[in-house]
Amino acid sequence: MEKLTLGLPAGSLQKTTIEIFKKAGFNIYVNERSYFPYIDDEEIECILIRAQEIPRYTEEGVLDAGISGKDWITETGAEVIEVADMNYSKQGLRPVKLVLAVPKDSPINSVSDLQGKKIATELVEVTRQFLLENKVEAAVEFSWGATEVKPPALVDAIAELTETGRSLKANNLRIIETILESTPRFIANKESWKSAWKKKKIEQMVTLLRGALMAEEKVGLKMNVSKGNLEKVLSLLPALRKPTISDLYEDDWVAVETVIDEKTVREMVTKLKEAGAEGIIEYALNKIIP
C-alpha cells in the first residue's frame, strides 16, 4: 500500500491544526511520548515536527507534504510546491505578522532609522532581506527566545511574529514596520507532486481542509416562513448561492435554509423574527465544499 508522509507542525499551531483536520474528517491522536501521531487514514503517516523544519524536510523528501508558515518557507528558502494557503493561526482565522518593534520611548520611528543598529529575531534571513530592500545596513542576530525582553539593553529593535500585538505592548514595545504577513501553507515535495497517486491524495486532503476552514466562519440557518412574508425574509438573507426553499405540509408555509457569516447571526436572527420567520434554528457546519 502506498503511503503519504505528512509533517504536522508541533508547538503553537499544533492544537489548531489537529482541530481543523478533525473538522475535515481526519481524526489525529497525539501521544506525548511519540512524534508519530495516529491518524485514522491508513494511507497517511504523520510526523510531528517544528514548523521551522517542515519546509526543509519536505524539500529533501523526508516528508511528502506538510504544513508550515509562509514565514518559515521564506526563511529557509526551501524549494517546495505551495499547494494551498491554509489561513488560520493559533488564535483563529487570521494571519500572523512579522513586525519590527522598538521600545516605546525609542527615537527609532522607521526602518531607515535602523541604520547601524542591532536587531534580534528568529527570522534572520527574512529580516536581512527586508533591510536590504530598504537599503539599510544593520546587525541582525538570531534570538533563541524571549525576544521581547531584549530591547533596549541588548538590542535596539526586534523582528517578531505577532497575531494581536498584545505581547509587544505588554513589554512596552511599539511596532514601526510590518515585514511580512504569514499564514500556514500546505506544501509538497516536488518529486512527490509528480506522483499521480500522491498528488491526488494531497488534493483530496486540501479540498476537505479548505472546506473545514471555510465553515469556521459560517453557520447554517433554518426557519419556517409564511409565503406572505417570504420575499421580506429572503431580502435579508445573504447566501453562498441562493437559499433552499422547501414546501411544508401547510400549503401557505415554506422552510428556508441558508448559510451565513457567523458574525452576522446576532443581528440577523432578530431581523428575521421581525420579518415573520418562525422556528429559527442555527447549527454549526463542519465543511463547506464550493
N, C-alpha and C positions, 0 to 999 in steps of 0.2 A: 504493500500500500504506500502510495506517495504521501509525503508529509510536508507541511509548510511550517518552517521555523519562524516564530513571531516574537519579536522583542517588545516587552511591555515596560513602560517607564516606572522605575522604583522611586520612592520619595514623594514629593509634593503632589504629583499628578496621579499617583497610583490608585488612590481611592476613587477619584472621579472617573478615571479610565475604566476601572472594573465595573462601576455603576453603569456607564454608557454601554459597555459590552453586554451587561445583563439586560438592559432595555432592548438591545439589538437582538437578543435571543441566545447569547453565549454566556453560560454560567462559568465563572472562574473562581477557583478556591485557592487561596494562598496559605501555605504552611510557613510559619515564621522561621522554620529551620531549613527551608528549601528555597532555591532560586528557580525552581521549575514548577510553577503553579499548574494545577489540574484545570483543564478546560473540557467541557462536555461536547467536544467535537474531535473525534479520533483522527481527523486529518490535519489537526493543528498541534504543534508542540510549542508551548510558551516558555520563554525565559525572561526572568525579571532582572532588568539591568538599569543602571542610572541613565537618565535621558541624555546626559552628556556623551555617553559612549555608544548609544544606539546607532547614530549615523555612521560611525567608523566601522562598527561590526557589520552593519548592513552593506556598506561598500565592499568590505572584504569577503562577504559571502558567508560569514558565520551565521548571520540571520538572512532569511529570505525577505523579510519585511519587518517593519517596526513602527512605533510611534515616538516621535521626538519633536521638540520645538524648532521652529524656523530659526531661532537664535543659535541653537547648537548645530544645526545643519550648516549655517553660515560660518560659525566659529571654526568648525572642523574642516570646512572646505570639502566635505565628503561628496563624491560623485554618485548620487543615487537618483532614483525616479521619485519625484514628488507626486504621488497618486491623488491625494486629496487633502484639502485644508479641513482639519477637524477642529472647528472653532469652539474650544472650551478651555477652561483653566481650573485650578484647584478650588476656586470660589464661585465658578459659574461660567456662563457663556460670554466671556469677554477676553480680548487679547491681553497679554502682559506686555509691558513696555520696558525697554532698556533705556534708562534715562541717566543724564549727567546731573549730579546733585552736589551742592556745596553747603557749608554752614549758613544759617540764616543771616548772620552778620558779615559774611564774606564780601569783599569788594568784587568778586567774580560774578559777572552777570550774563556772560555769553561764552560760546565756545572759543571765540578769539581771545578771551581773557585768560585762557588756559595755557597760553604760550609760555614754555619753560617751567610749567608746573608739574606736579606729580599726581597721578590718578591711580586708584586701586579698583580692581574689578575681577570677576571670574571670566568675563568675555574679553580677553586681551586682544585677540586679533580683530574682532568686530570694532572694538573701541579704537584701535590703532588705525584701521581703515577709515573710520569716520573722521578722525583728526587729520589724516592725510588728505581726504576730500575737502576739508576746510582749511588746508594749508597751515595747520597748527602743529608745532613740534612740542611734545610733552612726554614725560616719562610715564609709561603705563606698566604697572606691576600687578602680578597675579595675587588675588586675595583668596586665602584659604577659608574665609568665613568671617562673620561678624563685621562685614564691610562698613555698615552704617556708623560704627563707633570710631572709625579711624580718622575722619577729619575732625578738627584741623591739626591734631597733634602729630599724626603720622603721614597724612597726605593732604593735598589741597582740595581734592574732589574725588568722587566715586562715580563709577558707571554701574548701576544696579538695576536688577529686574524688579518691577513692581506692578501690582494689579490695581491697588487703590491709592497708593501713596501714603497710607496711614503710618507705616513703619518709619518712613523717611521723616515725616512730621514729628513723630514721637521722639526722634533722635535730633530734633532741631535742624533738619536739613530742608533745603528748598530745591526744586527742580529748575534747571536752567535750559535744558535741551532734551529732546527725545531723539535717541539714536535710531531705534527701530521698534516696530510692533511685531510681536511674535505670537503665533498660535501653534498648537500641535499639528503636525503633518503626518499622514500615513505615507511612509516611504517604502520603496522596494529596491532590492538589489538588481542591477541591470541585467545580469545573466538570468536571474530568477524570472524577471519580467518577460524574457524571451520564451520561457516555458509556457505552452498553451494552458496546461493544467493549473500551474501556479498563478498565472495571470488571471484566469477565470475565477480561481478561489479568492484571490485578493479583491477582485472587482465585486464579487458577491458580498464579501465582508464589508467593503466600503459602502455599498448600497444600503446594507442594513444599519451600519453605524451612522451614516448620514441621516437615514430615516429616523433613528433614535434621537439624534441631535436636533433635527427639525421639530420633533414632537416635544422637546423640552420647553419650548416657548409657546406651545399651543394647548388648547383643551377642546374637548367636544361638548356641544350643547344640543340637548333635545328638548322639545317643547310641543305642546298642543295649541293649535290656533284655530279660531273660527274663520271660515272663509271670508267673512265680512271684515276681519282685521288683518287678513293675510298680507295684503300689499303694504300696510303700515309696518308690520313686523319685518317683512323682507327688506324694506328700505333701511332698516337698522343693522342688517347683518352683512358684514364683510365675510368672504369665504375664499378658499383656495380656488374654487371654480364657482359653483352655484350651490345653494342649499339643496338638500334632498327633501322632497315633499312627498308624503305618502297619505293615502286616504285612510280615514278611520272608520269605525263601524257606523258612527253617526254621519250622515251624508254632508252636513254642513261644517264638519271639523276635519282638520288635517294634522299630521305630525310633521314637524320641521326639524331637520338635523343638519348641523353645520360644524365647522372648525374655525375657531377664532384665537387671537392672541390672548394668552392668559392674563396679561397686564390690563386688558380692557374689560375683563369679566365683571368686576365690581360695579362699574358704571352701567355696563351693558344689560345686566340682569334687571336692574331697576327700570330701565327704559323699556325693555321687552315686556315686563309686567304691566307697565302703564299703557303699552300699546295693545294689550289684550292677550298676551301669551300666558298660558297656564301650565302647571306641572313641569316647570323648567328643571332639567337635570343637567348638572355639569359633571363631566367624567374625564379622568386622565387618559393620555394617549401614550403608547409605547413607541410606535413608529409611524411616520408619515412617509410613504414612498411616492414621490411625484410621478 
